[in-house]
């Protein structure tokens, strides 16, 4: 089977994106099953005026074609959801590789015109939804300043745009495209339920949980806590991931603890380190480096608790699952994805989404009762978390793509 994988952004600069990781896993799994795979994506800042996609190679031997979509990445741009230039480049890409099936992932900036064009050409199509972009320009059903949106979101309830006509036209167009797609993949049961509530046909949905690749080195030396609660946040300086909510929650937190923030680019790390020092919060709050996935076993070897304070809904939460695989308990907001794998009071704890006071109360309980962390770690040792393996993920994707070809 000749498969075309399509994603909005790709390349070494985008390796920290969850969707890019999923595409890389997908390509690896499909090639191991003997399929030919080509990738079409957007890139940013390439200054490519032509409509022809540029052929590139990353990683290794994968064939990758790209086009600049910098302007289309603005959420208030028509090109974000309907990009004629990207569609023309995609048409050229299809003529070159002639795929048997097209597997779409996150396509903001490329636009849904690519899906429409593939359907018009009679090609089998699978749309792999990673979030809620098809219904929310900001992807996660939260406002740009981190406020939770009414659910299910409607054009009349959205206040993110001064021009309601833009949102109306966007939603009408994207809904028409979605209704033509016969197979839509979702990444969790929670994600599946929300998509049904937003109007997606239940019969078109196929559950395809993301894989969690095994870690090559998990025999890292465990650092002793010396009576402190060592916490880690891995979400970067974003509002919707709950960074600011977390800082508010620990502002007056008493007891012996430290909190390391990971996932920040150098400039942001320098800025926040200065802010923390000026406020006298060091060494309680510490700016850690930006990390690669292979660094996680070493980072979490000196961590007692991973905190996921997301204000936005999480369709899956890879961080939660990776922490559990490495035997580290998780304290997470009730934001969807983590709730499917956390057993409250066993391998982790849950608090009210968007509520810094409830998060603080949860942290206070763990500081007052340090035995709870020990019990959670023991639970994870005795009941190792079993995520979706790469092999199982590959089998599911292969089954879905084969089904699309046989419709």
BELBELZI-V444399 format. One record per residue. RES is the residue in one letter. PHI is phi in radians with two decimals (none if undefined). OMEGA is omega in radians with two decimals (* if undefined). BURIAL is I if it has 9 or more other ideal C-beta (glycine too) atoms within 8 Angstrom, else O. Layout:
BEGIN
res & phi & omega & burial
RES & PHI & OMEGA & BURIAL
RES & PHI & OMEGA & BURIAL
END
This chain:
BEGIN
res & phi & omega & burial
X & none & 3.11 & I
X & -1.73 & -2.99 & I
X & -1.95 & 3.00 & I
X & -1.83 & 3.07 & I
X & -1.74 & -3.06 & I
X & -2.18 & 3.14 & I
X & -2.58 & -3.04 & I
X & -1.08 & -3.12 & I
X & -2.35 & -3.09 & I
X & -2.67 & 3.09 & I
X & 2.04 & -3.08 & I
X & -1.06 & 3.13 & O
X & -1.25 & -3.05 & O
X & -1.90 & -3.00 & I
X & -1.13 & -3.14 & I
X & -1.42 & -3.14 & O
X & -1.29 & 3.10 & O
X & -1.08 & -3.13 & I
X & -1.15 & 3.10 & I
X & -1.11 & 3.10 & I
X & -1.06 & 3.13 & I
X & -1.13 & 3.12 & I
X & -1.11 & 3.11 & I
X & -1.05 & 3.09 & I
X & -1.10 & -3.12 & I
X & -1.09 & 3.14 & I
X & -1.05 & -3.13 & I
X & -1.07 & -3.12 & I
X & -1.13 & -3.11 & I
X & -1.16 & 3.12 & I
X & -1.18 & 3.08 & I
X & -1.14 & 3.10 & O
X & -1.51 & 3.05 & O
X & 1.64 & -3.13 & O
X & -1.54 & 3.00 & I
X & -1.59 & -3.07 & O
X & -2.26 & 3.00 & I
X & -2.18 & -3.07 & I
X & -2.09 & 3.01 & I
X & -2.10 & -3.11 & I
X & -2.60 & 2.91 & I
X & -1.63 & 2.96 & I
X & -2.39 & 3.12 & I
X & -2.05 & 3.07 & I
X & 1.28 & -3.10 & O
X & -1.55 & 3.13 & I
X & 0.94 & -3.11 & O
X & -1.90 & -3.04 & O
X & -1.35 & -3.04 & O
X & -1.28 & 3.10 & O
X & -1.50 & -3.13 & O
X & -1.39 & 3.08 & O
X & -1.24 & 3.13 & I
X & -1.68 & 3.13 & I
X & -1.44 & -3.12 & O
X & -2.36 & 3.13 & O
X & -2.39 & 3.01 & O
X & -2.93 & -0.19 & I
X & -1.50 & 3.04 & O
X & 0.97 & -3.00 & O
X & -1.73 & -3.11 & O
X & -1.21 & 3.09 & I
X & -1.46 & -3.03 & I
X & -2.37 & 3.12 & I
X & -2.01 & -3.07 & I
X & -2.48 & 3.05 & I
X & -2.51 & -3.13 & I
X & -1.23 & 3.14 & I
X & -2.23 & -3.05 & I
X & -0.91 & -3.12 & O
X & -1.12 & -3.10 & O
X & -1.26 & -3.14 & I
X & -1.38 & 3.03 & I
X & -1.24 & -3.06 & O
X & -1.21 & 3.14 & O
X & -1.64 & 3.13 & O
X & -1.74 & 3.06 & I
X & -1.04 & -3.13 & O
X & -1.09 & 3.10 & I
X & -1.09 & -3.12 & I
X & -2.04 & 3.12 & I
X & -2.58 & -3.01 & I
X & -1.94 & -3.09 & I
X & -1.05 & -3.11 & O
X & -1.13 & 3.10 & I
X & -1.15 & 3.13 & I
X & -1.12 & 3.11 & I
X & -1.14 & 3.11 & I
X & -1.14 & 3.12 & I
X & -1.14 & 3.10 & I
X & -1.06 & 3.09 & I
X & -1.12 & 3.09 & I
X & -1.04 & 3.14 & I
X & -1.09 & 3.12 & I
X & -1.09 & -3.10 & O
X & -1.35 & -3.00 & O
X & -1.77 & 3.10 & I
X & 0.84 & -3.08 & O
X & -1.29 & 3.03 & I
X & -1.47 & -3.12 & O
X & -2.69 & 3.12 & I
X & -2.01 & -3.08 & I
X & -1.95 & -3.11 & I
X & -1.58 & 3.05 & I
X & -1.98 & 3.08 & I
X & -1.18 & -3.04 & I
X & -2.25 & 3.07 & I
X & -1.07 & -3.07 & I
X & 1.67 & 2.99 & I
X & -1.40 & 3.10 & I
X & 1.59 & -3.11 & I
X & -1.35 & 3.05 & I
X & -1.06 & 3.10 & I
X & -1.14 & 3.11 & I
X & -1.11 & 3.13 & I
X & -1.04 & -3.13 & I
X & -1.12 & 3.13 & I
X & -1.07 & 3.11 & I
X & -1.13 & 3.13 & I
X & -1.11 & 3.12 & O
X & -1.44 & 3.13 & O
X & 1.39 & -3.13 & O
X & -1.44 & 3.00 & I
X & -1.09 & -3.04 & I
X & -2.30 & 2.96 & I
X & -2.18 & 3.06 & I
X & -1.82 & -3.10 & I
X & -1.74 & -3.11 & I
X & -1.45 & 3.13 & I
X & -1.75 & -3.08 & I
X & -2.61 & -3.09 & O
X & -2.21 & -3.10 & I
X & -0.99 & -3.11 & I
X & -1.11 & -3.10 & O
X & -2.15 & -3.08 & I
X & -2.50 & 3.14 & I
X & -1.00 & -3.14 & I
X & -1.63 & 2.94 & I
X & 1.34 & -2.91 & I
X & -2.06 & 3.09 & I
X & 1.04 & 2.99 & I
X & -2.33 & 3.11 & I
X & -1.36 & 3.14 & I
X & -1.01 & -3.14 & O
X & -1.66 & 2.97 & O
X & 1.58 & 3.09 & I
X & -1.52 & -3.13 & O
X & -1.31 & -3.13 & O
X & -1.50 & 3.00 & I
X & -1.08 & -3.14 & O
X & -2.23 & -0.01 & O
X & -1.28 & -3.07 & I
X & -1.23 & 3.08 & I
X & -2.29 & 3.12 & O
X & -1.05 & -3.09 & O
X & -1.22 & -3.11 & O
X & -1.58 & -3.09 & O
X & -1.58 & 3.13 & I
X & -1.98 & -3.06 & O
X & -1.40 & -3.08 & O
X & -2.21 & 3.08 & I
X & -1.25 & -3.09 & O
X & -1.85 & -3.11 & O
X & -1.14 & 3.13 & O
X & -1.12 & 3.11 & O
X & -1.02 & -3.11 & I
X & -1.15 & 3.12 & I
X & -1.05 & -3.13 & I
X & -1.13 & 3.12 & O
X & -1.04 & -3.08 & I
X & -1.17 & 3.12 & I
X & -1.10 & -3.12 & O
X & -1.16 & -3.09 & I
X & -1.14 & 3.12 & I
X & -1.15 & 3.10 & I
X & -1.08 & 3.12 & O
X & -1.19 & -3.14 & I
X & -1.00 & -3.10 & I
X & -1.14 & 3.12 & O
X & -1.50 & -3.06 & I
X & -1.50 & -3.08 & I
X & -1.55 & -3.13 & O
X & -2.28 & 3.10 & I
X & -2.16 & 3.12 & I
X & -1.54 & 3.03 & I
X & -2.19 & -2.92 & I
X & -1.76 & 3.10 & I
X & -2.80 & 3.10 & I
X & -1.15 & 3.07 & O
X & -1.07 & 3.10 & I
X & -1.00 & 3.14 & I
X & -1.06 & -3.13 & I
X & -1.11 & -3.13 & O
X & -1.16 & 3.14 & I
X & -1.15 & 3.07 & I
X & -1.10 & 3.12 & I
X & -1.11 & 3.13 & O
X & -1.56 & 3.01 & I
X & 1.86 & 3.10 & O
X & -1.29 & 3.12 & I
X & -1.07 & 3.13 & O
X & -1.00 & -3.10 & O
X & -1.22 & 3.14 & O
X & -1.54 & -3.02 & I
X & -1.56 & 3.05 & I
X & -2.20 & 3.14 & I
X & -1.33 & 3.11 & I
X & -2.45 & -3.09 & I
X & -1.11 & 3.12 & I
X & -1.08 & 3.09 & I
X & -1.44 & 2.98 & I
X & -2.12 & -3.08 & I
X & -1.13 & 3.12 & O
X & -1.16 & 3.08 & O
X & -1.53 & -3.11 & I
X & -1.25 & -3.06 & O
X & -2.31 & 3.12 & O
X & -1.96 & -3.13 & O
X & -1.62 & 3.13 & O
X & -1.38 & 3.12 & O
X & -1.13 & 3.13 & O
X & -1.38 & 3.14 & O
X & -1.43 & 3.13 & O
X & -1.25 & -3.08 & O
X & -1.38 & -3.11 & O
X & 0.93 & 3.05 & O
X & 1.43 & 3.11 & O
X & -1.77 & 2.98 & O
X & -1.59 & -3.07 & I
X & -1.70 & -3.03 & I
X & -2.01 & 3.12 & I
X & -2.41 & 3.03 & I
X & -2.13 & -2.98 & I
X & -2.05 & -2.95 & I
X & -1.71 & -3.11 & I
X & 1.35 & -2.99 & I
X & -1.52 & -3.07 & O
X & -1.92 & -3.13 & O
X & -1.13 & -3.02 & I
X & -1.21 & 3.07 & I
X & -1.44 & 3.01 & I
X & 1.59 & -3.13 & I
X & -1.02 & -3.09 & I
X & -1.23 & 3.08 & O
X & -1.11 & 3.13 & I
X & -1.13 & 3.13 & I
X & -1.09 & 3.09 & I
X & -1.16 & -3.09 & O
X & -1.14 & -3.08 & I
X & -1.66 & -3.03 & I
X & -0.98 & -3.12 & O
X & -2.03 & -3.11 & O
X & -1.28 & -3.12 & I
X & -1.59 & 3.04 & O
X & 1.79 & -3.12 & O
X & -1.66 & -3.11 & O
X & -2.76 & 2.90 & I
X & -2.52 & -3.06 & I
X & -2.31 & 3.12 & I
X & -1.83 & 3.12 & I
X & -1.77 & 3.13 & I
X & -2.05 & 3.05 & I
X & 1.69 & -3.09 & I
X & -1.81 & 2.99 & I
X & -1.16 & -3.01 & O
X & -0.97 & -3.09 & O
X & -1.11 & 3.13 & O
X & -1.24 & 3.12 & I
X & -1.12 & 3.12 & I
X & -1.10 & -3.13 & O
X & -1.08 & -3.07 & O
X & -1.27 & 3.05 & I
X & -1.08 & 3.11 & I
X & -1.13 & 3.12 & O
X & -1.10 & -3.13 & O
X & -1.13 & 3.11 & I
X & -1.13 & -3.12 & I
X & -1.12 & -3.12 & O
X & -1.51 & -3.14 & O
X & 1.25 & -3.09 & O
X & -1.60 & 3.08 & O
X & -1.38 & 0.16 & I
X & -1.69 & 3.07 & O
X & -1.13 & 3.14 & I
X & -1.93 & -3.01 & I
X & -2.30 & 3.09 & I
X & -1.54 & 3.08 & I
X & -1.56 & -3.10 & I
X & -1.36 & 2.92 & O
X & -1.22 & -2.97 & I
X & -2.18 & 2.95 & I
X & -1.75 & -3.06 & O
X & -1.01 & -3.11 & O
X & -1.17 & 3.10 & O
X & -1.44 & -3.01 & O
X & -1.01 & 3.14 & I
X & -0.96 & 3.14 & I
X & -1.22 & 3.14 & O
X & -1.12 & -3.05 & I
X & -1.41 & 3.05 & I
X & -1.15 & 3.09 & I
X & -2.00 & -3.13 & O
X & -2.29 & 3.09 & I
X & -1.71 & -3.02 & I
X & -2.67 & 3.00 & I
X & -1.71 & -3.12 & I
X & -1.90 & 3.09 & I
X & -2.11 & -3.03 & I
X & -1.66 & -2.99 & I
X & -0.91 & 2.99 & I
X & -1.45 & 3.11 & I
X & -1.37 & 3.00 & I
X & -1.23 & 3.08 & I
X & -1.94 & -3.12 & I
X & -1.23 & -3.07 & I
X & -2.48 & -3.08 & I
X & 1.34 & 3.08 & I
X & -1.14 & -3.13 & I
X & -0.99 & -3.14 & I
X & -1.03 & -3.10 & I
X & -1.20 & 3.12 & I
X & -1.15 & 3.10 & I
X & -1.08 & -3.14 & I
X & -1.13 & 3.08 & I
X & -1.02 & -3.13 & I
X & -1.51 & 3.03 & I
X & 1.40 & -3.12 & O
X & -1.86 & 3.11 & I
X & -1.08 & -3.07 & I
X & -2.23 & 2.98 & I
X & -1.93 & -3.00 & I
X & -2.29 & 2.99 & I
X & -1.19 & 3.05 & I
X & -1.34 & -3.00 & I
X & -2.07 & 3.04 & I
X & 1.91 & -3.04 & I
X & -0.92 & 3.14 & I
X & -1.10 & -3.09 & I
X & -1.14 & -3.12 & I
X & -1.32 & -3.07 & I
X & -2.12 & 3.11 & I
X & -1.56 & 3.03 & I
X & -1.81 & -3.00 & O
X & -0.97 & -3.14 & O
X & 1.53 & 3.13 & O
X & -1.93 & 3.13 & O
X & -1.80 & 3.14 & I
X & 3.02 & -3.09 & I
X & -2.50 & -3.13 & I
X & -2.18 & 3.06 & I
X & -2.34 & -3.08 & I
X & -1.16 & -3.14 & O
X & -1.06 & 3.09 & I
X & 1.38 & -3.05 & O
X & -2.05 & -3.12 & O
X & -1.14 & 3.13 & I
X & -1.21 & 3.11 & O
X & -1.18 & 3.07 & I
X & -1.11 & 3.13 & I
X & -1.09 & 3.12 & I
X & -1.09 & 3.11 & I
X & -1.11 & 3.13 & I
X & -1.16 & 3.09 & I
X & -1.05 & 3.13 & I
X & -1.07 & -3.13 & I
X & -1.23 & 3.11 & I
X & -1.30 & 3.14 & I
X & -1.28 & -3.12 & O
X & -2.10 & -3.09 & O
X & -1.06 & 3.11 & I
X & -1.13 & 3.14 & O
X & -1.11 & 3.10 & I
X & -1.13 & 3.13 & I
X & -1.07 & 3.14 & O
X & -1.13 & 3.14 & O
X & -1.16 & 3.10 & I
X & -1.13 & 3.10 & I
X & -1.13 & 3.10 & O
X & -1.05 & -3.13 & I
X & -1.21 & 3.05 & I
X & -1.20 & -3.09 & O
X & -1.41 & -3.12 & O
X & -2.27 & -3.07 & O
X & -0.99 & 3.13 & O
X & -1.21 & -3.12 & I
X & -1.96 & 3.14 & O
X & -1.42 & 3.03 & I
X & -1.18 & -3.12 & O
X & -1.37 & 3.09 & I
X & -1.08 & -3.14 & I
X & -1.09 & -3.13 & O
X & -1.14 & 3.10 & I
X & -1.05 & 3.13 & I
X & -1.05 & 3.11 & I
X & -1.11 & -3.13 & O
X & -1.18 & 3.12 & I
X & -1.10 & 3.13 & I
X & -1.04 & 3.13 & I
X & -1.13 & -3.12 & O
X & -1.17 & -3.13 & I
X & -1.17 & 3.09 & I
X & -1.13 & 3.09 & I
X & -1.05 & 3.13 & I
X & -1.09 & -3.14 & I
X & -1.20 & -3.06 & I
X & -1.66 & 3.14 & O
X & -1.21 & * & O
END
